[in-house]
């Protein structure tokens, strides 16, 4: 039972870190709306592209 929380943390970390490490979602330098919007847009764009790639491969 101790492995399930560890796997959950790893999945959540990958979900958040993959767009950042790929360069699609740059970390905001300050808390301005533009910086946060660029981060969220890059984050969402990464996962939309990933889902399109997976769905086209099926």
MMTF fields as JSON, N, C-alpha, C and O atoms, coordinates in Angstrom:
{
  "mmtfVersion": "1.0.0",
  "mmtfProducer": "UNKNOWN",
  "numBonds": 231,
  "numAtoms": 232,
  "numGroups": 58,
  "numChains": 1,
  "numModels": 1,
  "chainsPerModel": [1],
  "groupsPerChain": [58],
  "chainIdList": ["A"],
  "bondAtomList": [4, 2, 8, 6, 12, 10, 16, 14, 20, 18, 24, 22, 28, 26, 32, 30, 36, 34, 40, 38, 44, 42, 48, 46, 52, 50, 56, 54, 60, 58, 64, 62, 68, 66, 72, 70, 76, 74, 80, 78, 84, 82, 88, 86, 92, 90, 96, 94, 100, 98, 104, 102, 108, 106, 112, 110, 116, 114, 120, 118, 124, 122, 128, 126, 132, 130, 136, 134, 140, 138, 144, 142, 148, 146, 152, 150, 156, 154, 160, 158, 164, 162, 168, 166, 172, 170, 176, 174, 180, 178, 184, 182, 188, 186, 192, 190, 196, 194, 200, 198, 204, 202, 208, 206, 212, 210, 216, 214, 220, 218, 224, 222, 228, 226],
  "bondOrderList": [1, 1, 1, 1, 1, 1, 1, 1, 1, 1, 1, 1, 1, 1, 1, 1, 1, 1, 1, 1, 1, 1, 1, 1, 1, 1, 1, 1, 1, 1, 1, 1, 1, 1, 1, 1, 1, 1, 1, 1, 1, 1, 1, 1, 1, 1, 1, 1, 1, 1, 1, 1, 1, 1, 1, 1, 1],
  "groupList": [{"groupName": "UNK", "atomNameList": ["N", "CA", "C", "O"], "elementList": ["N", "C", "C", "O"], "formalChargeList": [0, 0, 0, 0], "bondAtomList": [1, 0, 2, 1, 3, 2], "bondOrderList": [1, 1, 2], "singleLetterCode": "X", "chemCompType": "L-PEPTIDE LINKING"}],
  "groupTypeList": [0, 0, 0, 0, 0, 0, 0, 0, 0, 0, 0, 0, 0, 0, 0, 0, 0, 0, 0, 0, 0, 0, 0, 0, 0, 0, 0, 0, 0, 0, 0, 0, 0, 0, 0, 0, 0, 0, 0, 0, 0, 0, 0, 0, 0, 0, 0, 0, 0, 0, 0, 0, 0, 0, 0, 0, 0, 0],
  "groupIdList": [1, 2, 3, 4, 5, 6, 7, 8, 9, 10, 11, 12, 13, 14, 15, 16, 17, 18, 19, 20, 21, 22, 23, 24, 25, 26, 27, 28, 29, 30, 31, 32, 33, 34, 35, 36, 37, 38, 39, 40, 41, 42, 43, 44, 45, 46, 47, 48, 49, 50, 51, 52, 53, 54, 55, 56, 57, 58],
  "secStructList": [7, 2, 2, 2, 2, 2, 2, 2, 2, 2, 2, 2, 2, 2, 2, 2, 2, 2, 2, 2, 2, 2, 6, 1, 1, 7, 7, 7, 1, 1, 1, 7, 2, 2, 2, 2, 2, 2, 2, 2, 2, 2, 2, 2, 2, 2, 2, 2, 2, 2, 2, 2, 2, 2, 2, 2, 2, 7],
  "xCoordList": [0.815, 0.0, 0.855, 0.349, 2.112, 2.947, 3.407, 3.857, 3.306, 3.779, 2.773, 3.169, 1.494, 0.46, 0.645, 0.574, 0.878, 1.113, 2.371, 2.408, 3.388, 4.622, 4.365, 4.825, 3.638, 3.3, 2.442, 2.616, 1.523, 0.686, 1.501, 1.256, 2.455, 3.309, 4.15, 4.336, 4.657, 5.463, 4.621, 5.09, 3.39, 2.502, 2.183, 2.221, 1.872, 1.575, 2.807, 2.7, 3.966, 5.205, 5.491, 5.884, 5.305, 5.519, 4.514, 4.863, 3.27, 2.24, 2.621, 2.363, 3.223, 3.601, 4.964, 5.14, 5.917, 7.286, 7.533, 8.404, 6.808, 7.066, 6.933, 7.815, 5.874, 5.813, 6.931, 7.409, 7.346, 8.403, 9.745, 10.506, 10.03, 11.307, 11.408, 12.509, 10.275, 10.305, 10.477, 10.801, 10.265, 10.427, 9.15, 9.173, 8.041, 6.776, 6.176, 5.517, 6.388, 5.83, 6.977, 7.519, 7.338, 8.407, 7.877, 6.768, 8.67, 8.253, 8.121, 8.976, 7.058, 6.878, 7.967, 8.319, 8.491, 9.517, 8.908, 9.524, 7.698, 6.988, 5.519, 5.134, 4.719, 3.323, 2.395, 1.232, 2.899, 2.043, 1.105, 1.392, 0.002, -0.998, -0.437, -0.768, 0.407, 0.992, 1.891, 1.811, 2.736, 3.645, 2.879, 3.201, 1.886, 1.097, 0.282, 0.142, -0.251, -0.989, -0.116, -0.552, 1.114, 2.046, 2.376, 2.484, 2.533, 2.81, 1.637, 1.821, 0.446, -0.737, -0.992, -1.369, -0.788, -0.963, 0.027, -0.344, 1.269, 2.271, 1.992, 2.18, 1.541, 1.2, 0.04, 0.108, -1.016, -2.186, -1.848, -2.287, -1.08, -0.69, 0.108, -0.071, 0.983, 1.773, 0.868, 1.021, -0.085, -0.933, -1.939, -2.32, -2.372, -3.255, -2.498, -3.03, -1.27, -0.46, -0.173, -0.198, 0.097, 0.362, -0.861, -0.743, -2.036, -3.257, -3.582, -4.08, -3.305, -3.503, -2.571, -2.98, -1.329, -0.366, -0.795, -0.709, -1.251, -1.685, -2.936, -3.031, -3.879, -5.119, -4.889, -5.584, -3.942, -3.667, -2.918, -2.969, -2.242, -1.526, -2.415, -2.005, -3.622, -4.534, -5.257, -6.066],
  "yCoordList": [-1.211, 0.0, 1.271, 2.349, 1.163, 2.358, 2.804, 3.939, 1.935, 2.275, 3.17, 3.957, 3.06, 3.821, 5.332, 6.052, 5.844, 7.292, 7.755, 8.862, 6.92, 7.287, 7.382, 8.32, 6.425, 6.456, 7.676, 8.308, 8.013, 9.202, 10.48, 11.352, 10.594, 11.789, 11.873, 12.959, 10.744, 10.733, 11.137, 11.891, 10.651, 10.996, 12.491, 13.139, 13.036, 14.469, 15.298, 16.313, 14.873, 15.597, 15.581, 16.605, 14.45, 14.378, 15.241, 15.897, 15.245, 16.069, 17.544, 18.275, 17.975, 19.382, 19.656, 20.695, 18.754, 19.016, 18.799, 19.46, 17.91, 17.647, 18.895, 19.134, 19.705, 20.921, 21.914, 22.614, 21.979, 22.913, 22.443, 23.24, 21.154, 20.628, 20.622, 20.713, 20.515, 20.534, 21.951, 22.125, 22.948, 24.332, 24.981, 26.134, 24.272, 24.85, 25.802, 26.771, 25.55, 26.377, 26.978, 26.331, 28.201, 28.874, 29.325, 29.849, 29.118, 29.545, 31.067, 31.78, 31.563, 33.014, 33.664, 33.164, 34.782, 35.498, 36.381, 36.621, 36.86, 37.631, 37.218, 36.354, 37.822, 37.424, 38.279, 38.478, 38.783, 39.583, 38.659, 37.478, 39.211, 38.432, 37.879, 36.762, 38.651, 38.199, 36.986, 36.019, 37.03, 35.918, 34.658, 33.567, 34.8, 33.643, 33.104, 31.89, 33.986, 33.559, 32.808, 31.814, 33.269, 32.561, 31.174, 30.212, 31.072, 29.779, 28.827, 27.679, 29.29, 28.433, 28.057, 26.923, 29.004, 28.712, 27.679, 26.79, 27.78, 26.794, 25.43, 24.4, 25.437, 24.201, 23.495, 22.298, 24.241, 23.659, 23.255, 22.204, 24.072, 23.748, 22.459, 21.675, 22.238, 21.007, 19.791, 18.831, 19.831, 18.668, 18.486, 17.354, 19.553, 19.432, 18.774, 17.877, 19.206, 18.583, 17.116, 16.265, 16.834, 15.438, 14.567, 13.441, 15.074, 14.301, 14.128, 13.077, 15.15, 15.021, 13.966, 13.175, 13.947, 12.963, 11.546, 10.622, 11.386, 10.064, 9.625, 8.471, 10.525, 10.152, 9.866, 9.026, 10.536, 10.267, 8.941, 8.33, 8.506, 7.239, 6.034, 4.898, 6.275, 5.157, 4.756, 3.829],
  "zCoordList": [0.0, 0.0, 0.0, -0.312, 0.336, 0.39, -0.986, -1.143, -1.991, -3.322, -4.058, -4.918, -3.737, -4.448, -4.28, -5.276, -3.07, -2.956, -3.687, -4.224, -3.706, -4.399, -5.894, -6.545, -6.44, -7.861, -8.167, -9.209, -7.275, -7.463, -7.501, -8.335, -6.616, -6.582, -7.852, -8.4, -8.321, -9.543, -10.744, -11.597, -10.827, -11.948, -11.935, -12.981, -10.777, -10.674, -11.02, -11.708, -10.548, -10.851, -12.348, -12.907, -13.001, -14.448, -15.193, -16.175, -14.732, -15.364, -15.334, -16.291, -14.255, -14.118, -14.765, -15.4, -14.618, -15.058, -16.548, -17.114, -17.198, -18.611, -19.485, -20.309, -19.349, -20.177, -19.863, -20.757, -18.609, -18.22, -18.781, -19.329, -18.643, -19.117, -20.634, -21.179, -21.327, -22.791, -23.34, -24.515, -22.509, -22.944, -23.431, -23.86, -23.377, -23.833, -22.81, -23.186, -21.546, -20.483, -19.673, -18.776, -19.99, -19.247, -17.891, -17.789, -16.87, -15.535, -15.492, -16.017, -14.872, -14.791, -13.936, -12.867, -14.428, -13.674, -12.594, -11.555, -12.846, -11.834, -11.874, -12.662, -11.043, -10.929, -11.793, -11.441, -12.917, -13.787, -14.564, -14.758, -14.994, -15.715, -17.022, -17.417, -17.69, -18.951, -18.744, -19.502, -17.735, -17.458, -17.074, -17.546, -16.235, -15.809, -16.979, -17.128, -17.803, -18.987, -19.97, -20.55, -20.167, -21.048, -20.498, -21.258, -19.184, -18.567, -18.738, -19.143, -18.435, -18.548, -20.009, -20.305, -20.912, -22.332, -22.833, -23.599, -22.417, -22.803, -22.203, -22.85, -20.959, -20.26, -20.959, -21.239, -21.234, -21.901, -23.332, -23.799, -24.023, -25.39, -25.474, -26.405, -24.51, -24.479, -24.375, -25.13, -23.431, -23.223, -24.358, -24.657, -24.984, -26.148, -27.298, -27.952, -27.55, -28.594, -28.285, -29.175, -27.025, -26.631, -26.85, -27.335, -26.497, -26.7, -28.178, -28.58, -28.997, -30.441, -31.017, -31.867, -30.566, -31.051, -30.665, -31.474, -29.44, -28.979, -29.749, -30.168, -29.934, -30.609, -32.093, -32.663, -32.725, -34.14, -34.302, -35.369, -33.279, -33.331, -33.087, -33.323, -32.618, -32.355, -33.552, -33.504]
}
